Amino acid sequence: MFRRIVLCTALIMLGMALSLNAQPQPLPVQPPPVKRTILQKADVPGTNLEVIYASVEIAAGFKAGRHSHPGVVMAHFVEGDFWLHLDGGPERVVHAGESLTIPDRAIHNEGATDKPVKFEVVYVVEKGKPLVSPAQ
């Protein structure tokens, strides 16, 4: 009987030890598909506007979804090809070395083609508003 109790206790302890090691490991954190690094900010005197200068990287194949910005956006593309679709207009691809301007509050979708895209961007936007708002 004593032998049976010791054996059962040992098996229970072994099972508990194995279950502790079998805990699910956290998944590696995936980098976000859009990396926006704000390089400078400045108020536009006498207005409720600010200028934001940023560097943006978008992962290959990622599309942001329809959205708008609370002001004008100007971008110059450094690497890759940028896909853009302004509501009511044709889709287009902007290549490295080219620039574009997106009008104030224009609803659009954007992203990278089959390779990542990197660009420098200047936002002239309303202070205190989110930089990006999903389209309604």
Helices and strands as residue ranges (DSSP letters): H 2-21, E 34-44, E 49-58, E 67-68, E 71-79, E 81-86, E 91-95, E 99-102, E 108-112, E 117-126, E 133-134
